[in-house]
């Protein structure tokens, strides 16, 4: 429905939403003329003469064309409302989707000015016509007096269009006579209710009445008191309070009106008030109630709308065009301009204003109070002010209840009982959303009490059995907690609950099913980290000792979060923890250090820890991790005896964690044994491992062992055997809900099919793996790891621009992770830049690799290979860098991709070095040797073709 208001000021609304995208005042003038002229087509020449009489004919035609185009855009979705022909224009003002206050005799206002804001548009003829219209219409009275006490809107309402449309539709439908707009203080409940009242003022015969209940105190006769107030308001005369309730019911019985009951939260606690409202609705079938409250009535007749805060941008540095689309930003800019007329939203202050809106949680009152500070502070200084305390926001020009955020919170606080206050205070510890189970464990409250606080809009329910605190409530609740005598006890409950949750997952963390805590712990990670810190502060070490090994496993499985784990164990090292726990922390810290690039420190720590070990558990862990470090650096010969010692200690220890780690250690031992050429011993250990896995309590171990067999075939290029071994494992892993195993198997198979040229099958497998990850998140590392397949396919198809865009997005996401995943994303991103010959981006990426401290041989290989390829691309290659890469390739004990040999070959060829021929032959021989491991001749030829294309080689 389109509504056009011409009295008092020009306003055009569609479904309650103001339309203001007019190119100029003349667009409004032309629209008014079309609407008020008799219903017949109007010649274009008449319109040109009306508004552009002083223009040259061609200019007047062009101006009319542009103006009509603007009007057409406004009504293009309403068929038959505006008809524009070659020579004429017609506006169908009788269209059912159009209404104008001047054309409606029933509601035409008396004594109100007609279009006072269209006096000066630079068109004498239009001015003369407008004055005639004003003289005709100003004296015509409306037939009925509008009945309402709703105040005039003095400021625009931002971001509530959907709520207005939804709630007005529900009111007009007539089947929900009692609606409550509930929400935290300052969220804009009253302003929304008033806007709805203004929108509906033509739909209620006996008017719309605003009844403020802010100052009322709940008493046993509250119904009588409110009834007297309502009746006095409606009759505009004093009322005898003794029988006000019955007088009100009798007065309303035959009337059709809407009552807006504002701020009823202090009355809701009295059952008499709810009973009064139900009796009112029962006695007056055509009366509708719209209430605002910080808590719902919780009666069956109520339909409750939970009003949320305004939308806030997720990113701080959005372009201005996108930033202006957010209602929170719009509100800040409008309020700031009211107190400082020269204020403007710019690229320089956009990020700070976004941060302000985020810090107040999108709360309209918080935004208004912050914007009022713009007179004394710039936006960056307001951010600093808020970072110290939200309580500093204060504006004495607001009404007393909304003069500050502290006042708003205090009003809600005093309505709570002592036990509910204690529960809310305890909730201040939560870092983000939390579960009902955690809320009960930490606060000691019942489910009913938690939901009671939800009804009070002090806790937000964000999902089934999950809750959150608005940032403003969280800050003020934390202030209460800091001042509370029971703070230490609450913190103790918090740390015990979350660290126990980690410790209880010690076995499942090794199995990684959908029922295990990868997703759960990821969601609770901030709480776990706080619990860890609280345990350190209180020197309560038993929960840390129980949680440290499961937490290590979690961080190792959550790709790239190694630095976070290092920070946790360093807190133990700097505390008076028992020696046993400090040693465990040191052992578990070593491998993450290596993965983050600090190789030498990792080696030093694990050697020292192994020398200090005294128990089988510590020996087993120390030798396992020492072997992992050596294997990561490519030294399988040195790693193999360490894994063997770890295996011996693991068999002799009864530690539950170590018992479940036994198969993992054995898998590492088998892999290293095979790498050093002891094939028979590896096969014997494999059979022992399979027997141990089959007889164990978890089928996961058997699948893991068979996955290792397939991985060994892959390392030796026996892709047909990989497919034969791994394909049955998919359904087995799926049946057991072993998501990580299933995704790893699918990725392995996708790679095997891709290198054999079966691209469609590879894409199918990757798509399946992504679907499993989407349904069962294992962390950003896994998502990024799977995306490498996308870049491979884009490169294969030659879609370099799309590959460029996609790879840079992935690399930005990968900034938060370290180790293998970042390396994979980095390498493919760099490969894309080399393919595009994008020198600047390639240089930036190589510098990033250098800045990540590539200390170990593995990272040195990546860095020198990148420098060689960059030198080839820019014709700046030096012999020294090629020789350094050759030395690393020759001495590195790990698996060397053929691309590294190829980089050396290309470097020597470019420099006309005689070693180029030898290196080229090495690449060909290595490729032939690897292809020989593929039994099927068809697959072998596909593999050779794919690798030759990748390496730009030709058969020799």
N, C-alpha and C positions, 0 to 999 in steps of 0.2 A: 504494500500500500504506500503510495506517494502522497505526502501532505505538504501543501504550500501555505505558509502563513504570511500575510501581507500587512497585518496591523501590528503596530509597535516597531517591528523590524522584519526584514525579509529573512525567512527561514524555510529551507526545503529539507524534508525528512523522508527517509524511506525505511519503513519498519522500525521507526524509532531512532535510526542512525542519521545524524546530521550530514547533509551533503554540502560540501563547501569548495569543491574543486572547480571553481569558475575562473576562467582566464581573465575576466575583467568585469567591472560593474555593468558594462553594456550587455553582457550575456544575461544578467539578471533582468535588465530593463527589457530586452527582447522577449524573454520568457513571460514576463508580466503582461506585456502588450498582447502576446499571442493568447494568453489565458483569458484576459478580460475583454477581448474583442469578440463580437458575435460569432457564433459557431459557423464559420464559413472560411473557405480558403482565402488567404491574404496574398496579394501580389508581392513578389520580391522587391519590385521597384518602390512599392509603398514603404517597405521596411528599410530600404536603403535611404529613402528621403527622411524617414523618421529619425534615424540615429546617425547617419553620416552625410547630412546635407552639405556640409562644407568640404567634403572629399571630392577628388576627381572621380568620374564614373567608374573607371577600372579599379581604383583603390577602394571605392565603396562596395563594389561587387566582391572583391577579395575579402574585405573585412566582414561582410555579411556571411560569406561562405565559411570563414573560420569560426565565426560566432555560432552559426547553425550546427557546425560540426561538433562544437563543445556541447550544445544542448542535445544533439543526437546521441552522444556518448552517455549522457545522463539517463536517457530513457530507451536505449537501444533494446533492452531486454523486455520491454512492455509493448507487445504488438498493438498497433492501431492507436497509440496515444499521440504520437507525433508523425505527421505525414509530410515529407518534403518532396515536392515535385520540381520539375525544371524551372517553372515560372511562379509557382505558388508554394505557400507553407500553410499547414492546417494543424491546429492543436485541438484534440478531442477532449474538451474539459468535462464531458459527461461520461467519460470512460470509468468503469467501476473501480479501477485501481488508482483513481485520482480523486483528491479532495482538496478544496481551498476554503479557508475561513471566510473570505469575502462572499463566496458564492453560496454559503450555507446560512440561510436566514435564521435557522434555529439557534445557531451558536455565534452569530456575528456580534462582536463586541460593540458596546456603545461608547461613544466619546473617545475612542482610541485613534491615534493618528495613522493614516494609511501611508505606508512606505516612506517613512521619514528619512531613511538612509539612501534614497535614490534621487535626491534633489539635484545633485551637481555631478553630472556625467558628461558635460560638454556637448549637449545636444538641445538646442532651444525648442525644437518641435516636440521632442519627448517631454521636456519640462512643461510645456503648455498643456499637453495631453494629460500629464500626471496631475497637474493642478485641477483640471476639470474633474478627473476621477475622485480626487480628494473632496472636492466640494459636493459631489453627488453622494458619496458614501459616508462621510463623517457624521451626518445627522441621522442616519438610519439606525434605530436601536435594535438590539437583538431581542428576540421574543422571550427568551428564558434567561434568567440570571444564573450564571455559573456558580456553583456552591463548592467552595474549597478554601482551606486556609493554608494550602501548601505555598511556602515562600517561593519567590521567583529565583530561578537559577542564576547565580552571580558568577559562577565559574563553570567551565566545561567539565564533563565527566569523561575520563579516559579509560579505555580498555574494558568497558562493561557492556558492549553492544550485544554480545551473545547472551549475557545474563538478562538484559532487558527484554530481548526477544523471547527467551525461554520462559521467564516468569510472567510476562504479560500474557503470553499465549496460554499458560496454565491457569491464570486468573480468569481470562475470558472464557476458557473451556467450561468453567463453572463447577467442576467436580472436585476441586480442592479449595474449600472455603477458608482454610487456615494454612497459611504459608509462613514459615520462619526463615529469615535470612540470618544464618549463624556464622560467626567468624571471630577471630581474635580482635581485640580492641585496636582501632585505627585502620582497619582494613577497608573501610568505606561502606559499611552496611547502611547507615542512615542516608548517605548521598544516593546510593542505588535505589533505596525505597522511595525517596522523593522523586527521582527521575522516572521511576515506574508510575508513580502517582500522576506526574505531569503528562506522561504519555497516555494514561487511561482516563483523563478528565472528561473526555467526550463520551465515555462508555457507561457512566453511572448516573442515573437520572437525578439522584439526590446528593451527588457530590462525592468528593474524596477528602477525608479529614485526617490530619496529622495529629496524633495524640502522644506528646512526649511524656515518658514515665521515668525519666532519669532520677528525679528527686524523691520518688516514692520509696517508702520502706515497707518491707513485707510484714504485715500484721494479720491477725485472724480475720479481721473484717476488711481485708484488702479489696475484695470484690465490690463492696459497698462504696469504698473510697474512689476506686477507679471509675465505677459507674457514675457517680456524682460528677466527676471531672468530665467524663465523656458527654453527659447530658447537658451540662453547663456550656460546653463547647458547641454542641450541635444546636441548642436552643438560644444561645447567647443571652442566658438569663440565669439568675441564682436558682439553686436546687436544694430541696430538703434532703439531706443525706440519709435520713432514717429509712426511707423507702426508695432510694435512688435506683437500686437494682431493678425493681419491678417497673418503675417509671421508664427506665432506659429500654427495657425489653418491650414495653408497650409502644414506645416511641419508634423503635426500629422495626417493629413487626411487619409493617407494610412498605418499608422503604428499601430502596435499591442504592446502596452506597458501599464505599471501601473505606475501612478504618486502618490507618497505618499506626501501629503501636510500636513506639521507638524505645529501645533499651529496656527490655523486660527482664534482663538477667537477674536483677536483684529480687524479682517477684516470683521467679520460677520455683524457688525452693518451697513455696507455700502451696500445698495441694488445692487450697481454696481458690487460688488465682486460676489454675487450669480448669477447675470446676466452673468458675464464673464464665470463662470464655466458651466452654462447651454449652452452657445454658444459653448464652447470648446467641450462638449460632443456631441452636435448636429453636429458639423463639423467633428468630429473624432469618427466614430462609434465603432472602436476597441480599444479605449483608456478607461481605468478604473481609477477612482479617489478614493483613500483611504485617508481620512482626519482625523486629530486629533484636538480636540478642547475642551475647557471647556464649550462651549455652542454649540448647534446644529444650523445648517443653517436654519432649519424650512422651507424648500421648498419641494414641492411634489416629486421631483426626488430623494430626500435623503432617504437613509435607515440608521437609527441611532442605534448604539449599545451603550447602557449605561454601561460603565465599572465600576464594583463595586470593593471595596477593597478586600483584600485577606481574606480567611477564618481564623477566630480566635477561639480557643477552648472556649466552654461555661464554662468548669470547670477548676479550677486552678491546681488541683493535679491529672491530668491524668497520667497513666503509660507512660514511655518514648516511648514505641512502638506505642502508640496511638498519642502521642504528635508530633512525627516526621512525621505524615501523614498530618499535617496542613501546607499549603504553607507559611503562615506568620511565623511560627516557622522555617521552612526550610530556608527562606530568611534571618531571623535574624542570624541563625547559620552560614550560608555561608558568610555573610558580616562581622560578628564578627571574623571568622577564617582568613579572608583576612587581617585584621588589627592586629590580635593577634593569631598567628598560633597555640598556645597551647590551645586556647579556645575549649571547648566541651560542648555540651548540656548534662546535668546530672540531676539526680533526685533532687539534692539540688538547682539547679537554674531554673528548669523547670517552677515552679509556678511564679517566678519573671519575666521570659521571656514572659510567657503567659500574665501577667499583663501589661507588656510593650506594647505588640502587641494590647491588648485591649484598652489601654489608647490612642494610636495613631489611633484607629479605623481600624486597619488592613491596613492602608495606606502604600504602599511600601516605599515611600520617608521617612515617619516618622520612619518606621522600620529601614531603612538604616542609617538615622541620629542617631537613638538611638544605633544601633549596633556599630557605629563608636566610641561611648563613652566608649566602653569596654576596650580601652587602658588605660583610666584614672580612671574608676569606675567599680565596680562589678555590676551585674544585679540588686541587691537590691538597690544600690545607684542610679542607673538610674531610678528606679521606684520613688524614693524620688525626684529626679530632675524633673521628669515629673509631679509629683503631685503639684509642686510649679508653674510650667508654661511650656507649650509646646514650648513657644517661646525660651526657653533656648537651644533647640536643634539647633545646628549649625555645619556645616562642610565646611570650606573654600575650601576644595579640590573639592567640587561639583561645577558645573557651576553656574554662578551668580544667575540665576532664581531659582535654587533649592538648594542654599546654606543653607537655613533655611526654616522652615515652615512659619515663619512670612513673608518672601519674597514671597512665593507662594501665601499666602492670599492677600498681598498688591497688587500683580499683578491683581488678580480678582477684588479687591475692587475699583481700579481706573477706571475700565471699567464700573462701575455702575453710574447711575445718582444719584442725591442727594436724591430723594424720594425713590428709590430702596435701597440705603444705609440705610435709616431710617427704612425701612421695615425689612431688614436683621438684623439690630441691635435689633429691637423689638423681633424678633424670638429667640434671645439668651435666653429669659426668659423661653422658653418651656423646660420642663424636660422630654425629650423623644419625641416620635411621637405625633403629634397634628393634629386636623381636620382643614379642609379648613375654616369652620365656625369660629373656634377659631382664626385662623390666621388672618382672616379679622377683627374680633372684636378687637383683641389686637393690631395689627399693623396699622389698618386703611387702609390697601391696598386692592386692588381689586383682584378678582380671576385671572384676566389676569396678574397682576403684580406678584402674587405668582407663577404662572406657568412660567412667564418670568425668575424668579430666579431659577426655576427647570431647565429650558433650559440652564442656565448659570452654572449648576452643583453646585450651592451654597446651594440649598435646594434639598433634595432627596424625591421623591415620593415613599412611601413604600406600599401604597394600594390606592384603589380608594378614592379620597378626603381626604387622610391622608398623612402627610409629616413628615420629620425629618431633623435634621442638623447633619452633620458629626461632631464628637467630636472636631476635630481641628478647623473647621469653627465656631462651637459653642463657643469655648474658645476665639477666636480672636474677634468674634462679641460681646461677653460679655465684653471684654476689651473696645471696642468702646462704649458700653452701659454705663459702669461705668463712662467713661469720658464725656458722653453726658449730656447736660443741660436738655434734655427732659426726663431723666430717671424716675423721680417721676411720670410724667404723664403717661408714658408707664406702669409702675408698677400699677398705679391706674386702668387703663383699664384692666390689667390682672386680678387683684383681683376681680374687679367688675364682669367681665365676668364669671369667674369660680364659684364664690360664688352665683351669680344669677342662674347659671345653676343648682346648688344644690338646692337652694330654690324653683325653679320652679318644682322640682320633689317631693315636699312634699307629695302630695296625692298619685301619683303612687308608691312611695317607700313603702307604706303600702300595696300595692296590688301585687307587684312583678310579673308583666307579662313580656313577652319577649320584650315588647316595653318600659319597665321601665328601670331605670338607673343602675341596679345592674352591668351588664356588662359594661355599658358606664362609670359609675363612677369608677369602678375598673380600667378601662383603663386610666382614667384621674386623678387617685388618686394622683400622684406626683404633678400634676398641682394644684389640689385642696389644697393639703397640703402647697404648696408654696404660693398660694393665701391667705390662712389662716394666714401664717406668715407675709406676706406683709400687711394685714389688721391690724394685731397687731402692726407692726412697725409704720404704718401710723396713728394708733389710729382711724381707720375708722370702727366703731363698728356696724352700721346698717346692713351691709351685713352678719356679723357674727351672729347677732341675728336672721336673717331670715334663715340662713343655719344650725344652730346648731342642731335643732330637726330632720330635715330630715337626717342630717349626722349621728346623733346618731342611727336612724333607720337603715341606711345603714350598719354601723359597727356592729350592733346587728345581722343583717341578714347575713353579711359576716363573717361566723364562724371564731372565733379565733383571730380577729384583734382588740381585746379590748384594748390592750396596746397603739395602735396607737391613738385611740380616747381619751384615758386618757391624752396622751401627748398634744393633741390639746386643751382640756378644761383647762389643767393646764396653758397653755399660757394665757388664758383669766384671770385666777385667779391671775396671776402675772402681770397683766396689769391694767391700770386705767379705766377699762370698767365700764359701768353703773351697779348699784347694781342689777337691774332686770336681766341683762345678767349674772352677776356673780352667782346669785342664781340659774338660770337655769343650768349653767355649773356645779355647785356643785351637783344638783339633778341628772343630767344625768351621772355624774362621778361615783356615788356610786355603781350601779349594776355592771359595768365593773370591778371595783376594787374587788368586791366579786368574780367574775368569774375568776380573775387572782390570787386568793388565799388570798387577803388582806381583810379578812372578817370583822375583828373588825373595821378597818378604814372605810370600807363601811357603817357599821352600824352607826358609830359615825357621819359620814357626813350626812346621810339621816335623822337622828333624828334632827340634828341641822338645816338642810334645812327645814324640816317640821315645826319646831318652828319659823323659820323666814318667812315662806310663808304668803302672804297677799292677793293674787289674786286666783280666782278659778283655773286658769291654773296651778299655782305653787302648790296649794294644791292637785289637781288631779294627777299631775306628781309625786309629792313627795310620796303620799300614794300608788300610783301604784307601784313605784319602791321599796318602803319599803316593800310592800307585796311580790314583786318578790324575794327580798332577803330572807325573811322569808320562802317562799315556796321552794326556792332553798336549804335552809338548812333543809327542811323537816318539818317545823312548820306550817302546814296548819291552825291550830286553831288560831294562832296569825295573820296569813296573811289574813284570811277571812274578819274580820271587816275592815281592811285597804283597801282592794279591794272595800268593800261596800262604804266606804267614798269617795274613788276615783271615783266610779260610780256616786255618788250623785253630786260631783263637776263637773264631765264631762258633765252631763246633763244640768247643769246651765251655762256653758261657751259657748261663741260663737266663740272661737278660731278655725279656720278651721282645724288645725292639731288635736286639741282635739276632734273635731266632728268625725273625721275619726278614732280616737283612742278609741271612746266609745265602739265599739263592742269588741275590744281587751281587754279593761278593764272588760267588762261584761263576756267575756270568762274566764278570770282569776278568777273572782268572782264565776262563776258557778263551775269551777274545784275545787276551795278551799272549797266551800260549800258542794260539794259532798264528798270531802275527810274527812270532819268532821262529816259525817253521816246525814246531813240535806237534804235527798234525795228529799222530796217533794218541799222544797224551791228551790233546784237546778233545778228541772223540770219546776217550774213556771218561773224562770229566763231564762231557756232555751227557753221556748215558747216566752217570751218577746224578747229575742235576735233574734230568728228566724223571728219574725214579724218585728223587727227593720231592720234586714238584707234584708228581702224581699222587704220592702218598701223603702230601701235606694237606692242610685245611683249605688252601685256596687254589682254584684252577688258574688264577692269574699267573702263578709261577710257571706253570706248564706252557701257557701261551707265550710268556716272555721268553722262555728258553727256545721255543720254536721260532719266534720272531728273530732271535739272535742267529739261528741257523740260516734263515732267509737273508739276514743282513750280511752274513759271511759270504753267501753266494753272490750277493750284490757287489761286495768289495772285490770279488774275483770275476765280475762281469758275466756270471752265469745266470742271465736274466730269466731263461726258461725255468731254471730250478727255483729261482726266487718266486716266480708266479705259481709254481706247483706247490711250494711249501706255504706261502703266505695267504693265498686265496681262501683256503678253508678256515683260516684263523679269523677272517672278518666276521663270519656268522657266529663263531664261538665267542669272540669278544663282545659282539652285540648282545648275544643271549645273556652274558654275565654282566652287561652294562659297564664294561671296562672301556670307558670313552677314550682315554688317552691311548690305550693299546690299539683300539680300532682306528683312531685318526692316524697314528704312526704307520700302521699297516697299509691303510689306504694311500697315504702319501708315498710310501715306498713303492707300492705297485704302480702308482701314477707315474713316478719317475722311470720305472722300468719300461712301461709301455711307451712313454714319450721318447726315450732314447732309441727305441726300436721303430719309431715312426708311426706308432698307433696313437695319434693325437686325440681322436674322438674318445677313445677309451680312457685316456689319461684325464681329459676334462671331466668325463663322467665320474671318475673316482674322486677327483678334487672337489667337485660339487657336492658329492655325498659326504665327504669329510667336513666341509664347511657347514653343511646342514647340521651335522652332529655337534659341531662346536657351538653353533648358534643356540641350539637347544640345551647344551650342557657346557657353559663357558669354562675354559681352563686357564683363562688369563690372556692378556694382550699378546704375550709372547707366541702362543700357539696360533692366534689369528694372523699375526705377521708372518710366522713361519709358513703357513699355508698360502699366503699371498705371493710367495716367490713363484708359484706355478703360474699365476696370472701374468707376471712380467715375462716369464719364459714364452708363453703363448703369444703375447703381444710382439715380442722380438721376433719370434718365428714368422709371424704374419707380416712383419715389416711395418707395423703400426707404431712408429717411433714417437710421434707426438703424444699419443695416448699412453704409451709406455713411460714417457718422460713425466707426464702429469701424475700417473698412478704411482710411480716409484718415489717421487718426491713426497707425496702424501704419506706413503708407507714409512719413509725415512724420518719424517717429522714425528710420526707415532712412535717410531723405534727409539727416539731420543731418550725415552725413560727406561730403556732396557740396555743391558750390556751383554757381552759374550757372543755366543754363536748366532743368536737370532739377529742381533744388530749387524754382525759381519755378513750374514746372508743377504739382508736387505741392502746393506751398503754396496756389496759386490755387484748385485744386479742393477742397482741405481747407477753405479759407475759404468757398468757395461752399456747401459742405455745412453749415457752421455758420450761415451766413445763412439757408439754407433751414429749418434747425431752430430758428432764432431763439435760438441759444445764445450769449448775450451774453458770458459769461465766457471761453469758449474762443475766440470771435472776437477779443476784446480781447487775449488772450494771443498769438494768431497775428500780429496787427498789430504788437504790440510786438516780436515776433521779427523781423519784416521790418525794422522801424526799427533794431534792434540789429545787423543785418547790413550797416549802413553804406550805405544806398542813395544813392550820390553821383551816379550818372549819370542822365540823363533817363529811361531805360527803367525803372530801379528806382523813380525818383520817381513815375512814372505808376502803378506797382503800389501804392505806399504811399498816394498821395492817393486813388486809387480805393477802396482798402480803408477809408480814413477816411470817405469820403463814404457808403459803404454802411453802415458802422457807425453813423454819425450818423443815417441814415434809420431804422435798426433801433431805436435807443435814443431817438429824438426829441431828439437833442443836436446836430443839424447846424447848422453856421455857414455864412454866405454866403461867408466868406473861403476856406474849404476847397474849396467848389464852384468858385469863381472860379480858384483855383490849379490845379485839375484841368482846367478849361476852357483855361487858358493853356497848360498842358503839351500837351493834345490838339491845340490849334491850331498850336503851334510845332514839335511833334515831327515829324521828317522821315520816320520809319519807318512801317511798317504799323500802323494803329490798329484794334483789334477794335471791333466795333459796341457791345460791352458797355460800353466806356468812354464813348462818346457817350450811351448810355442812362443811365449813372450821372449824368452832368451834367444830362440832361433831368429825371431823377427828383429830383435835388437842387433845381433851380430850381422845379420843380412843388411840392415840399414847402414851399419857402420863399415860394411865391406870387410868384415873380419873373417879370417879363414875358418874359424870355429863354427861358422854358420852351417856349413855342410854337415859337420859331425852332429850338431844339435838337431838339424832337420831329420837326419837319419834316425836319431834317437826317438824323436816324436813318432815317426812312421813305425819303427820297430815296437815301441811301447803300445801303439794303437793296435797293431797286428797281434801282439801278445795278449792284449786284453780281449780282443775279438775272438781269439781262439778258445776262450773259456765259454763261448756261447755254442751249445751243441747244435741247435737248429740252424741250418744254413740260411733259411729265409730271415730269421731274426738276426743272424750274424751280419747279413748284408745290409739289413735296415740299420743296424747299429753303426756299421762302418760309414754308411751314407750320411747318417745324422751327425756323427762326430767329425767327418771330413767337412761338412758344411759349417759346423760350429767353429772348426779350427782353420777353415779356408785352405784345406789341403787337397791334393790331387793324388790319385793312386800312383804309386811309383813302381 
